[in-house]
Amino acid sequence: LGIPLVLIATTFPALLLPSPNNRWITSRLSTLQLWAINMITKQLMMPLDKKGHKWALILTSLMIFLLLTNLLGLLPYTFTPTTQLSMNLALAFPLWLATLLIGLRNQPSISLGHLLPEGTPTPLIPALILIETTSLLIRPLALGVRLTANLTAGHLLIQLTSTATTVLLATMPAVSLLTLLILLLLTILEVAVAMIQAYVFVLLLSLYLQENI
């Protein structure tokens, strides 16, 4: 019908917002939603100290946002914003910088001490400082690229396999059925990847935060 499904995809998260009511829990959906948010928050806050628990809201919100964006992007005829490096770096860079600045403000000597491991031989000191600084600065880039690459690769694989399925249907139906089976398995894998990548992104941010508090 030529209706862009992006409109439906963008309005979908609004359905997950609880409707205003005088009761805490209104339906099974809201119970499930609260349980999921609670579990996500617990998982993310587990490796953190008490000081890091202030970040619970921003990290959980980011996790849910990435999870929904990644999963809704698997619907046909929709666009996945998280396959764009610009968006992922815009999420990764400020949050990584915030964790770094917290470390430099609260414990400058320990934060700078990370750049030089203990017991390093004197001739290796300049090289090691360079390597450690590079590995520190490359973290936000790695966060952004990991999410982009994984989602883009998955989408491309699905695209190629589905094209093969439709092209082969007329000439080789048996092979087409086989590629359809592969396509189904790939789709299940992509749903898993969408969830795992959202979790990994936020988990690594929380670990960077733990290092600096």
N, C-alpha and C positions, 0 to 999 in steps of 0.2 A: 504493500500500500504506500510505500515511500515515506512512512512515518519514522523519524529517527528515534531509536530506542534509548538514546542518550538521555532524553527528557525523562523517561520512565526511570532510568537508572539513577538520575540525580534526585528524583523525588522519593525513591525507595527508602533511603535512610530515615526520612521523616516518619515512616510507618513504625520504625523501631523506637521512636521517642514515646515515652508513656503519656497517655492522655491525662489531663488534670482531673484529679478525683480526691475525695476526702479519705480514701483508704490508702495504706502503704502499698499493698499488693493488690492489683485489680484483676489480673488474669494469669493464665499459665505462661503466656508469652513474657509478661513482665517478670514473673518468677524466674523463668529460664534466663532472661536477660540479666537480672540482678546476680544470679548464680555465676554466669559467665564473666561478668565484670569483676565480681569478687575473686574468682579463681585467677583471672589475668593479673589483677592487682597483687594478690598473694605471691604468685610466681615471680613477678617483676621485683617485688620488694624484699624477697627472701635473701638475696646476696648483699643487700644494702644495710648500712648502719642506721641507727635512729635518725641521724641528721639528714640522711638521704630520703626519708619518708615524706618530706615536704614535696618531693618531685612526683609523688604518686599520681596526682591528678593529670599533670602534663604527659607523663609516660603512658598511663592507661588510655588517655584520650588519643594519643598518637597511635598506639597499638590498634585501637578500635577503628580509627580512621583509615589506617593502612590496610587492615584486614578487610573492611568493607569495600575500599577502592579496588583492591586486588581481586576480590571475589566478583564484584559487579562487572569488572572488566572482562570476565570470562563469558558474559552474555553475548550472544551474536549481535553484530552491528553497533556495539558500544565502543567507546574509546577509553583506554586505561591511562589516566594521567601519570601513574607511577612507572610507566615505561619511558617517561621523559627524564633525562638526566638532570635537566634544569630544576625540575620540581624536587627530585630526590636530594640534590645537593642543597637546595633551599631549605629542606627539612634537616638534613644532616649537619651542615656547617654551623648554623647558629647554636644548635644544641650542644655540639661537640665543643664549640668555643666557650659556651657557658660553663661546661664542666671544667675546662682548662683554667678559666679565669677564677672559678671558685677555688681550685687547687692553689693557684698562684697567690690568691688573697689570703686564704686561711692557713696554708702551710707552705710558704715559698721554698724553704730549704728542702723539704721532702719532695716537692714537685720537681724541682730542678735536679734533685738527687737521682730521679728516675733516668735522667739522661746519661748517667755514668754508673754502671753496676759496680758493686763493691769488689775490691781485690783485682782491679784491672791493671795489667802491666803498664808501666809509664809510657813506653813507645806507642802503645795502642790507644792511649787516651784521646788524641785529636780525632782519629778515625772513628772511634766508638761514639764520641759525642755527635759527630756528623750523621752516623748511621741511625742513632737513636732519635735525633731531631727529625730526620727524614721520615722515620717510621711513625713518629708522633703526628707530623703534619699531613701524612698520607691517609690517616684514619678517616676523616670525613669523606675523602674521595673514594676510599674503599667501600664505605657504607653506601654511598650513592650509587656507585658503579655495580656493586653486588646486586642490589635490588633491581636496577634497570636491566642488567644483563640477564638475570634469571627469568624475569617476566617476559622480556622481549624474545629470548630464545624459545621459551615455552609457547608463546603466541605464534611464532614463526613455524614451529614444528606442527602445531595444530592446523595452521593455514595450509601448509604444504601437504599434510596427510589428507585433509578434507578435499583439497583440489584433486589429489590423486584418486580418491574414492569416487568423486563425481565423473572424472574423465574416463576412468577404467570401467565404469558401470555399463556402458554400451558395448565395449569391445570384449572385456574379460570380467564377467560377473563374479566368478569365483575369487579372483585376485582382489576385486573390489570389496567383497565381503571380508576378506582377510584384513585389508587396509582399514575397513570400518571398525573391526575389532580392535586394531592397533589404536585407532582414533579414540575409541571409548576408553581404553586403558590410559592413553595420553591425557585425556580430559580429567580423569580421576587423579592422575599424577599432578596435573596443573592446579587442581583445587588444593591438593596437599602443599604444593610449592607456594601458592598464594598465602596460605596460612603460615607456613614455616618462615617465609621471608619477612613477613610483618613482625613475627616474634623475634627473629634473629636481629633485625634492625634495632628494635627497642631494647632487647637484652644487651646488645653490645654497648648501646648508649648508657644503660644503667651500670654496666661494668666499668666504663670510662669514668662515670660519676663516682663509683665506689673507690676508684684509685685516688681520687682527688678530695675525698672528705675524711 
